[in-house]
Amino acid sequence: MVDCKQQKGGWECGYMVLQHMFDFVNLYQNQFPDEVSKIYLFINLLLNCLFFFKT
């Protein structure tokens, strides 16, 4: 099996996509213009909401 992040059930698909987007933006945020920082904040908000509704 490939050693990478994978969803374990059916509902995590959206969460996994957002998590990968968050990780990508977080890793390369210094290379993005200021406009992308708004996207970073939006993704962070979405991840927090998904985590809240998951519990």
CHARMM-style PDB file with segment names, atoms N, HN, CA, C and O in Angstrom:
ATOM      1  N   MET     1       0.845  -1.177   0.000  1.00  0.00      PROA
ATOM      2  CA  MET     1       0.000   0.000   0.000  1.00  0.00      PROA
ATOM      3  C   MET     1       0.892   1.242   0.000  1.00  0.00      PROA
ATOM      4  O   MET     1       1.962   1.254   0.609  1.00  0.00      PROA
ATOM      5  N   VAL     2       0.443   2.263  -0.678  1.00  0.00      PROA
ATOM      6  HN  VAL     2      -0.426   2.253  -1.173  1.00  0.00      PROA
ATOM      7  CA  VAL     2       1.176   3.524  -0.761  1.00  0.00      PROA
ATOM      8  C   VAL     2       1.142   4.218   0.593  1.00  0.00      PROA
ATOM      9  O   VAL     2       0.106   4.245   1.257  1.00  0.00      PROA
ATOM     10  N   ASP     3       2.273   4.775   0.997  1.00  0.00      PROA
ATOM     11  HN  ASP     3       3.114   4.753   0.458  1.00  0.00      PROA
ATOM     12  CA  ASP     3       2.361   5.466   2.288  1.00  0.00      PROA
ATOM     13  C   ASP     3       1.972   6.933   2.111  1.00  0.00      PROA
ATOM     14  O   ASP     3       2.833   7.797   1.942  1.00  0.00      PROA
ATOM     15  N   CYS     4       0.670   7.204   2.150  1.00  0.00      PROA
ATOM     16  HN  CYS     4      -0.030   6.503   2.287  1.00  0.00      PROA
ATOM     17  CA  CYS     4       0.168   8.575   2.030  1.00  0.00      PROA
ATOM     18  C   CYS     4      -1.131   8.691   2.822  1.00  0.00      PROA
ATOM     19  O   CYS     4      -1.702   7.692   3.257  1.00  0.00      PROA
ATOM     20  N   LYS     5      -1.580   9.920   2.999  1.00  0.00      PROA
ATOM     21  HN  LYS     5      -1.116  10.732   2.645  1.00  0.00      PROA
ATOM     22  CA  LYS     5      -2.836  10.145   3.715  1.00  0.00      PROA
ATOM     23  C   LYS     5      -3.988   9.606   2.890  1.00  0.00      PROA
ATOM     24  O   LYS     5      -4.076   9.863   1.689  1.00  0.00      PROA
ATOM     25  N   GLN     6      -4.871   8.857   3.536  1.00  0.00      PROA
ATOM     26  HN  GLN     6      -4.800   8.648   4.511  1.00  0.00      PROA
ATOM     27  CA  GLN     6      -6.027   8.297   2.859  1.00  0.00      PROA
ATOM     28  C   GLN     6      -7.234   8.375   3.773  1.00  0.00      PROA
ATOM     29  O   GLN     6      -7.119   8.301   4.996  1.00  0.00      PROA
ATOM     30  N   GLN     7      -8.403   8.526   3.147  1.00  0.00      PROA
ATOM     31  HN  GLN     7      -8.496   8.586   2.153  1.00  0.00      PROA
ATOM     32  CA  GLN     7      -9.623   8.543   3.939  1.00  0.00      PROA
ATOM     33  C   GLN     7      -9.980   7.128   4.350  1.00  0.00      PROA
ATOM     34  O   GLN     7      -9.708   6.173   3.622  1.00  0.00      PROA
ATOM     35  N   LYS     8     -10.586   6.999   5.513  1.00  0.00      PROA
ATOM     36  HN  LYS     8     -10.807   7.774   6.104  1.00  0.00      PROA
ATOM     37  CA  LYS     8     -10.924   5.673   6.031  1.00  0.00      PROA
ATOM     38  C   LYS     8     -12.387   5.324   5.823  1.00  0.00      PROA
ATOM     39  O   LYS     8     -12.754   4.149   5.847  1.00  0.00      PROA
ATOM     40  N   GLY     9     -13.226   6.331   5.619  1.00  0.00      PROA
ATOM     41  HN  GLY     9     -12.928   7.285   5.600  1.00  0.00      PROA
ATOM     42  CA  GLY     9     -14.644   6.087   5.429  1.00  0.00      PROA
ATOM     43  C   GLY     9     -15.158   6.850   4.228  1.00  0.00      PROA
ATOM     44  O   GLY     9     -14.391   7.212   3.336  1.00  0.00      PROA
ATOM     45  N   GLY    10     -16.460   7.095   4.204  1.00  0.00      PROA
ATOM     46  HN  GLY    10     -17.083   6.801   4.929  1.00  0.00      PROA
ATOM     47  CA  GLY    10     -17.047   7.773   3.064  1.00  0.00      PROA
ATOM     48  C   GLY    10     -17.150   9.274   3.197  1.00  0.00      PROA
ATOM     49  O   GLY    10     -17.039   9.991   2.202  1.00  0.00      PROA
ATOM     50  N   TRP    11     -17.358   9.763   4.400  1.00  0.00      PROA
ATOM     51  HN  TRP    11     -17.448   9.180   5.208  1.00  0.00      PROA
ATOM     52  CA  TRP    11     -17.611  11.193   4.575  1.00  0.00      PROA
ATOM     53  C   TRP    11     -16.340  12.023   4.601  1.00  0.00      PROA
ATOM     54  O   TRP    11     -16.417  13.243   4.454  1.00  0.00      PROA
ATOM     55  N   GLU    12     -15.173  11.414   4.782  1.00  0.00      PROA
ATOM     56  HN  GLU    12     -15.111  10.423   4.901  1.00  0.00      PROA
ATOM     57  CA  GLU    12     -13.934  12.165   4.940  1.00  0.00      PROA
ATOM     58  C   GLU    12     -13.389  12.738   3.640  1.00  0.00      PROA
ATOM     59  O   GLU    12     -12.399  13.467   3.676  1.00  0.00      PROA
ATOM     60  N   CYS    13     -13.984  12.443   2.508  1.00  0.00      PROA
ATOM     61  HN  CYS    13     -14.789  11.850   2.478  1.00  0.00      PROA
ATOM     62  CA  CYS    13     -13.457  12.883   1.217  1.00  0.00      PROA
ATOM     63  C   CYS    13     -13.265  14.399   1.183  1.00  0.00      PROA
ATOM     64  O   CYS    13     -12.177  14.873   0.854  1.00  0.00      PROA
ATOM     65  N   GLY    14     -14.294  15.156   1.515  1.00  0.00      PROA
ATOM     66  HN  GLY    14     -15.178  14.770   1.783  1.00  0.00      PROA
ATOM     67  CA  GLY    14     -14.185  16.615   1.531  1.00  0.00      PROA
ATOM     68  C   GLY    14     -13.170  17.090   2.543  1.00  0.00      PROA
ATOM     69  O   GLY    14     -12.433  18.044   2.294  1.00  0.00      PROA
ATOM     70  N   TYR    15     -13.130  16.432   3.673  1.00  0.00      PROA
ATOM     71  HN  TYR    15     -13.729  15.657   3.875  1.00  0.00      PROA
ATOM     72  CA  TYR    15     -12.160  16.801   4.702  1.00  0.00      PROA
ATOM     73  C   TYR    15     -10.740  16.569   4.204  1.00  0.00      PROA
ATOM     74  O   TYR    15      -9.866  17.409   4.418  1.00  0.00      PROA
ATOM     75  N   MET    16     -10.501  15.444   3.543  1.00  0.00      PROA
ATOM     76  HN  MET    16     -11.211  14.761   3.368  1.00  0.00      PROA
ATOM     77  CA  MET    16      -9.157  15.138   3.045  1.00  0.00      PROA
ATOM     78  C   MET    16      -8.726  16.148   1.990  1.00  0.00      PROA
ATOM     79  O   MET    16      -7.574  16.582   1.987  1.00  0.00      PROA
ATOM     80  N   VAL    17      -9.636  16.527   1.093  1.00  0.00      PROA
ATOM     81  HN  VAL    17     -10.572  16.174   1.095  1.00  0.00      PROA
ATOM     82  CA  VAL    17      -9.310  17.530   0.070  1.00  0.00      PROA
ATOM     83  C   VAL    17      -8.939  18.840   0.736  1.00  0.00      PROA
ATOM     84  O   VAL    17      -7.923  19.445   0.393  1.00  0.00      PROA
ATOM     85  N   LEU    18      -9.754  19.288   1.686  1.00  0.00      PROA
ATOM     86  HN  LEU    18     -10.579  18.797   1.965  1.00  0.00      PROA
ATOM     87  CA  LEU    18      -9.464  20.542   2.383  1.00  0.00      PROA
ATOM     88  C   LEU    18      -8.181  20.449   3.195  1.00  0.00      PROA
ATOM     89  O   LEU    18      -7.428  21.420   3.276  1.00  0.00      PROA
ATOM     90  N   GLN    19      -7.924  19.300   3.794  1.00  0.00      PROA
ATOM     91  HN  GLN    19      -8.536  18.511   3.729  1.00  0.00      PROA
ATOM     92  CA  GLN    19      -6.695  19.135   4.570  1.00  0.00      PROA
ATOM     93  C   GLN    19      -5.468  19.246   3.673  1.00  0.00      PROA
ATOM     94  O   GLN    19      -4.480  19.878   4.048  1.00  0.00      PROA
ATOM     95  N   HSD    20      -5.525  18.635   2.490  1.00  0.00      PROA
ATOM     96  HN  HSD    20      -6.327  18.122   2.186  1.00  0.00      PROA
ATOM     97  CA  HSD    20      -4.397  18.728   1.559  1.00  0.00      PROA
ATOM     98  C   HSD    20      -4.225  20.161   1.053  1.00  0.00      PROA
ATOM     99  O   HSD    20      -3.097  20.629   0.899  1.00  0.00      PROA
ATOM    100  N   MET    21      -5.330  20.858   0.796  1.00  0.00      PROA
ATOM    101  HN  MET    21      -6.246  20.478   0.922  1.00  0.00      PROA
ATOM    102  CA  MET    21      -5.240  22.263   0.392  1.00  0.00      PROA
ATOM    103  C   MET    21      -4.615  23.091   1.507  1.00  0.00      PROA
ATOM    104  O   MET    21      -3.755  23.935   1.257  1.00  0.00      PROA
ATOM    105  N   PHE    22      -5.048  22.847   2.723  1.00  0.00      PROA
ATOM    106  HN  PHE    22      -5.747  22.161   2.926  1.00  0.00      PROA
ATOM    107  CA  PHE    22      -4.513  23.569   3.875  1.00  0.00      PROA
ATOM    108  C   PHE    22      -3.013  23.310   4.026  1.00  0.00      PROA
ATOM    109  O   PHE    22      -2.234  24.242   4.225  1.00  0.00      PROA
ATOM    110  N   ASP    23      -2.617  22.047   3.930  1.00  0.00      PROA
ATOM    111  HN  ASP    23      -3.250  21.290   3.768  1.00  0.00      PROA
ATOM    112  CA  ASP    23      -1.200  21.695   4.052  1.00  0.00      PROA
ATOM    113  C   ASP    23      -0.370  22.354   2.956  1.00  0.00      PROA
ATOM    114  O   ASP    23       0.723  22.856   3.219  1.00  0.00      PROA
ATOM    115  N   PHE    24      -0.887  22.355   1.724  1.00  0.00      PROA
ATOM    116  HN  PHE    24      -1.775  21.947   1.510  1.00  0.00      PROA
ATOM    117  CA  PHE    24      -0.171  22.960   0.600  1.00  0.00      PROA
ATOM    118  C   PHE    24       0.016  24.455   0.814  1.00  0.00      PROA
ATOM    119  O   PHE    24       1.118  24.980   0.653  1.00  0.00      PROA
ATOM    120  N   VAL    25      -1.068  25.137   1.176  1.00  0.00      PROA
ATOM    121  HN  VAL    25      -1.963  24.711   1.307  1.00  0.00      PROA
ATOM    122  CA  VAL    25      -0.988  26.584   1.394  1.00  0.00      PROA
ATOM    123  C   VAL    25      -0.094  26.888   2.583  1.00  0.00      PROA
ATOM    124  O   VAL    25       0.686  27.840   2.542  1.00  0.00      PROA
ATOM    125  N   ASN    26      -0.194  26.104   3.630  1.00  0.00      PROA
ATOM    126  HN  ASN    26      -0.827  25.331   3.664  1.00  0.00      PROA
ATOM    127  CA  ASN    26       0.629  26.321   4.815  1.00  0.00      PROA
ATOM    128  C   ASN    26       2.115  26.137   4.496  1.00  0.00      PROA
ATOM    129  O   ASN    26       2.957  26.875   5.008  1.00  0.00      PROA
ATOM    130  N   LEU    27       2.432  25.162   3.658  1.00  0.00      PROA
ATOM    131  HN  LEU    27       1.748  24.563   3.242  1.00  0.00      PROA
ATOM    132  CA  LEU    27       3.825  24.884   3.310  1.00  0.00      PROA
ATOM    133  C   LEU    27       4.422  25.971   2.417  1.00  0.00      PROA
ATOM    134  O   LEU    27       5.582  26.347   2.585  1.00  0.00      PROA
ATOM    135  N   TYR    28       3.625  26.478   1.462  1.00  0.00      PROA
ATOM    136  HN  TYR    28       2.683  26.173   1.326  1.00  0.00      PROA
ATOM    137  CA  TYR    28       4.141  27.425   0.476  1.00  0.00      PROA
ATOM    138  C   TYR    28       3.617  28.844   0.661  1.00  0.00      PROA
ATOM    139  O   TYR    28       3.682  29.642  -0.274  1.00  0.00      PROA
ATOM    140  N   GLN    29       3.102  29.178   1.837  1.00  0.00      PROA
ATOM    141  HN  GLN    29       3.049  28.529   2.597  1.00  0.00      PROA
ATOM    142  CA  GLN    29       2.452  30.474   2.020  1.00  0.00      PROA
ATOM    143  C   GLN    29       3.383  31.663   1.796  1.00  0.00      PROA
ATOM    144  O   GLN    29       2.916  32.728   1.392  1.00  0.00      PROA
ATOM    145  N   ASN    30       4.673  31.517   2.042  1.00  0.00      PROA
ATOM    146  HN  ASN    30       5.053  30.652   2.370  1.00  0.00      PROA
ATOM    147  CA  ASN    30       5.595  32.633   1.840  1.00  0.00      PROA
ATOM    148  C   ASN    30       5.822  32.941   0.368  1.00  0.00      PROA
ATOM    149  O   ASN    30       6.302  34.024   0.031  1.00  0.00      PROA
ATOM    150  N   GLN    31       5.487  32.011  -0.506  1.00  0.00      PROA
ATOM    151  HN  GLN    31       5.098  31.132  -0.232  1.00  0.00      PROA
ATOM    152  CA  GLN    31       5.668  32.210  -1.937  1.00  0.00      PROA
ATOM    153  C   GLN    31       4.417  32.783  -2.604  1.00  0.00      PROA
ATOM    154  O   GLN    31       4.459  33.139  -3.782  1.00  0.00      PROA
ATOM    155  N   PHE    32       3.315  32.877  -1.875  1.00  0.00      PROA
ATOM    156  HN  PHE    32       3.281  32.589  -0.918  1.00  0.00      PROA
ATOM    157  CA  PHE    32       2.067  33.380  -2.438  1.00  0.00      PROA
ATOM    158  C   PHE    32       1.921  34.880  -2.198  1.00  0.00      PROA
ATOM    159  O   PHE    32       2.460  35.407  -1.225  1.00  0.00      PROA
ATOM    160  N   PRO    33       1.202  35.562  -3.071  1.00  0.00      PROA
ATOM    161  CA  PRO    33       0.901  36.980  -2.815  1.00  0.00      PROA
ATOM    162  C   PRO    33      -0.114  37.120  -1.679  1.00  0.00      PROA
ATOM    163  O   PRO    33      -0.670  36.127  -1.209  1.00  0.00      PROA
ATOM    164  N   ASP    34      -0.347  38.333  -1.252  1.00  0.00      PROA
ATOM    165  HN  ASP    34       0.104  39.140  -1.634  1.00  0.00      PROA
ATOM    166  CA  ASP    34      -1.258  38.591  -0.131  1.00  0.00      PROA
ATOM    167  C   ASP    34      -2.677  38.093  -0.380  1.00  0.00      PROA
ATOM    168  O   ASP    34      -3.375  37.719   0.563  1.00  0.00      PROA
ATOM    169  N   GLU    35      -3.106  38.085  -1.623  1.00  0.00      PROA
ATOM    170  HN  GLU    35      -2.539  38.389  -2.389  1.00  0.00      PROA
ATOM    171  CA  GLU    35      -4.462  37.656  -1.943  1.00  0.00      PROA
ATOM    172  C   GLU    35      -4.697  36.205  -1.530  1.00  0.00      PROA
ATOM    173  O   GLU    35      -5.805  35.852  -1.126  1.00  0.00      PROA
ATOM    174  N   VAL    36      -3.692  35.379  -1.624  1.00  0.00      PROA
ATOM    175  HN  VAL    36      -2.792  35.666  -1.953  1.00  0.00      PROA
ATOM    176  CA  VAL    36      -3.835  33.965  -1.287  1.00  0.00      PROA
ATOM    177  C   VAL    36      -3.984  33.775   0.214  1.00  0.00      PROA
ATOM    178  O   VAL    36      -4.541  32.769   0.652  1.00  0.00      PROA
ATOM    179  N   SER    37      -3.499  34.718   1.011  1.00  0.00      PROA
ATOM    180  HN  SER    37      -3.047  35.536   0.656  1.00  0.00      PROA
ATOM    181  CA  SER    37      -3.648  34.589   2.459  1.00  0.00      PROA
ATOM    182  C   SER    37      -5.120  34.575   2.853  1.00  0.00      PROA
ATOM    183  O   SER    37      -5.482  33.984   3.871  1.00  0.00      PROA
ATOM    184  N   LYS    38      -5.972  35.219   2.060  1.00  0.00      PROA
ATOM    185  HN  LYS    38      -5.678  35.700   1.234  1.00  0.00      PROA
ATOM    186  CA  LYS    38      -7.412  35.171   2.316  1.00  0.00      PROA
ATOM    187  C   LYS    38      -7.934  33.752   2.094  1.00  0.00      PROA
ATOM    188  O   LYS    38      -8.796  33.281   2.835  1.00  0.00      PROA
ATOM    189  N   ILE    39      -7.413  33.077   1.080  1.00  0.00      PROA
ATOM    190  HN  ILE    39      -6.712  33.460   0.478  1.00  0.00      PROA
ATOM    191  CA  ILE    39      -7.803  31.694   0.821  1.00  0.00      PROA
ATOM    192  C   ILE    39      -7.359  30.808   1.980  1.00  0.00      PROA
ATOM    193  O   ILE    39      -8.100  29.923   2.409  1.00  0.00      PROA
ATOM    194  N   TYR    40      -6.160  31.044   2.480  1.00  0.00      PROA
ATOM    195  HN  TYR    40      -5.559  31.763   2.131  1.00  0.00      PROA
ATOM    196  CA  TYR    40      -5.641  30.291   3.629  1.00  0.00      PROA
ATOM    197  C   TYR    40      -6.592  30.425   4.821  1.00  0.00      PROA
ATOM    198  O   TYR    40      -6.923  29.431   5.468  1.00  0.00      PROA
ATOM    199  N   LEU    41      -7.025  31.638   5.105  1.00  0.00      PROA
ATOM    200  HN  LEU    41      -6.756  32.445   4.579  1.00  0.00      PROA
ATOM    201  CA  LEU    41      -7.942  31.858   6.222  1.00  0.00      PROA
ATOM    202  C   LEU    41      -9.275  31.154   5.982  1.00  0.00      PROA
ATOM    203  O   LEU    41      -9.861  30.592   6.907  1.00  0.00      PROA
ATOM    204  N   PHE    42      -9.752  31.187   4.736  1.00  0.00      PROA
ATOM    205  HN  PHE    42      -9.276  31.644   3.985  1.00  0.00      PROA
ATOM    206  CA  PHE    42     -11.011  30.539   4.394  1.00  0.00      PROA
ATOM    207  C   PHE    42     -10.910  29.022   4.568  1.00  0.00      PROA
ATOM    208  O   PHE    42     -11.816  28.403   5.126  1.00  0.00      PROA
ATOM    209  N   ILE    43      -9.824  28.426   4.097  1.00  0.00      PROA
ATOM    210  HN  ILE    43      -9.088  28.929   3.643  1.00  0.00      PROA
ATOM    211  CA  ILE    43      -9.630  26.981   4.240  1.00  0.00      PROA
ATOM    212  C   ILE    43      -9.533  26.607   5.713  1.00  0.00      PROA
ATOM    213  O   ILE    43     -10.096  25.600   6.143  1.00  0.00      PROA
ATOM    214  N   ASN    44      -8.822  27.416   6.479  1.00  0.00      PROA
ATOM    215  HN  ASN    44      -8.365  28.234   6.130  1.00  0.00      PROA
ATOM    216  CA  ASN    44      -8.698  27.159   7.911  1.00  0.00      PROA
ATOM    217  C   ASN    44     -10.071  27.196   8.580  1.00  0.00      PROA
ATOM    218  O   ASN    44     -10.371  26.356   9.428  1.00  0.00      PROA
ATOM    219  N   LEU    45     -10.894  28.155   8.206  1.00  0.00      PROA
ATOM    220  HN  LEU    45     -10.650  28.838   7.517  1.00  0.00      PROA
ATOM    221  CA  LEU    45     -12.249  28.249   8.743  1.00  0.00      PROA
ATOM    222  C   LEU    45     -13.061  27.013   8.374  1.00  0.00      PROA
ATOM    223  O   LEU    45     -13.761  26.457   9.220  1.00  0.00      PROA
ATOM    224  N   LEU    46     -12.975  26.576   7.110  1.00  0.00      PROA
ATOM    225  HN  LEU    46     -12.406  27.027   6.422  1.00  0.00      PROA
ATOM    226  CA  LEU    46     -13.713  25.388   6.682  1.00  0.00      PROA
ATOM    227  C   LEU    46     -13.264  24.140   7.435  1.00  0.00      PROA
ATOM    228  O   LEU    46     -14.092  23.328   7.848  1.00  0.00      PROA
ATOM    229  N   LEU    47     -11.962  23.988   7.612  1.00  0.00      PROA
ATOM    230  HN  LEU    47     -11.289  24.648   7.276  1.00  0.00      PROA
ATOM    231  CA  LEU    47     -11.458  22.826   8.351  1.00  0.00      PROA
ATOM    232  C   LEU    47     -11.934  22.840   9.796  1.00  0.00      PROA
ATOM    233  O   LEU    47     -12.291  21.798  10.346  1.00  0.00      PROA
ATOM    234  N   ASN    48     -11.938  24.006  10.405  1.00  0.00      PROA
ATOM    235  HN  ASN    48     -11.648  24.852   9.958  1.00  0.00      PROA
ATOM    236  CA  ASN    48     -12.426  24.107  11.781  1.00  0.00      PROA
ATOM    237  C   ASN    48     -13.901  23.749  11.863  1.00  0.00      PROA
ATOM    238  O   ASN    48     -14.326  23.084  12.808  1.00  0.00      PROA
ATOM    239  N   CYS    49     -14.686  24.184  10.882  1.00  0.00      PROA
ATOM    240  HN  CYS    49     -14.341  24.724  10.115  1.00  0.00      PROA
ATOM    241  CA  CYS    49     -16.114  23.852  10.868  1.00  0.00      PROA
ATOM    242  C   CYS    49     -16.317  22.351  10.681  1.00  0.00      PROA
ATOM    243  O   CYS    49     -17.139  21.746  11.369  1.00  0.00      PROA
ATOM    244  N   LEU    50     -15.571  21.747   9.751  1.00  0.00      PROA
ATOM    245  HN  LEU    50     -14.904  22.239   9.192  1.00  0.00      PROA
ATOM    246  CA  LEU    50     -15.699  20.302   9.537  1.00  0.00      PROA
ATOM    247  C   LEU    50     -15.313  19.524  10.782  1.00  0.00      PROA
ATOM    248  O   LEU    50     -15.976  18.550  11.138  1.00  0.00      PROA
ATOM    249  N   PHE    51     -14.250  19.946  11.442  1.00  0.00      PROA
ATOM    250  HN  PHE    51     -13.711  20.738  11.153  1.00  0.00      PROA
ATOM    251  CA  PHE    51     -13.822  19.270  12.662  1.00  0.00      PROA
ATOM    252  C   PHE    51     -14.884  19.413  13.745  1.00  0.00      PROA
ATOM    253  O   PHE    51     -15.146  18.462  14.481  1.00  0.00      PROA
ATOM    254  N   PHE    52     -15.502  20.597  13.852  1.00  0.00      PROA
ATOM    255  HN  PHE    52     -15.289  21.370  13.254  1.00  0.00      PROA
ATOM    256  CA  PHE    52     -16.530  20.842  14.857  1.00  0.00      PROA
ATOM    257  C   PHE    52     -17.727  19.928  14.632  1.00  0.00      PROA
ATOM    258  O   PHE    52     -18.239  19.334  15.582  1.00  0.00      PROA
ATOM    259  N   PHE    53     -18.183  19.806  13.373  1.00  0.00      PROA
ATOM    260  HN  PHE    53     -17.767  20.288  12.602  1.00  0.00      PROA
ATOM    261  CA  PHE    53     -19.352  18.986  13.088  1.00  0.00      PROA
ATOM    262  C   PHE    53     -19.038  17.494  13.134  1.00  0.00      PROA
ATOM    263  O   PHE    53     -19.942  16.673  13.288  1.00  0.00      PROA
ATOM    264  N   LYS    54     -17.759  17.140  13.000  1.00  0.00      PROA
ATOM    265  HN  LYS    54     -17.025  17.807  12.875  1.00  0.00      PROA
ATOM    266  CA  LYS    54     -17.363  15.730  13.065  1.00  0.00      PROA
ATOM    267  C   LYS    54     -17.518  15.198  14.481  1.00  0.00      PROA
ATOM    268  O   LYS    54     -17.904  14.045  14.670  1.00  0.00      PROA
ATOM    269  N   THR    55     -17.220  16.032  15.487  1.00  0.00      PROA
ATOM    270  HN  THR    55     -16.906  16.969  15.334  1.00  0.00      PROA
ATOM    271  CA  THR    55     -17.267  15.585  16.878  1.00  0.00      PROA
ATOM    272  C   THR    55     -18.652  15.637  17.448  1.00  0.00      PROA
ATOM    273  OT1 THR    55     -18.854  15.291  18.612  1.00  0.00      PROA
TER     274      THR     55
END
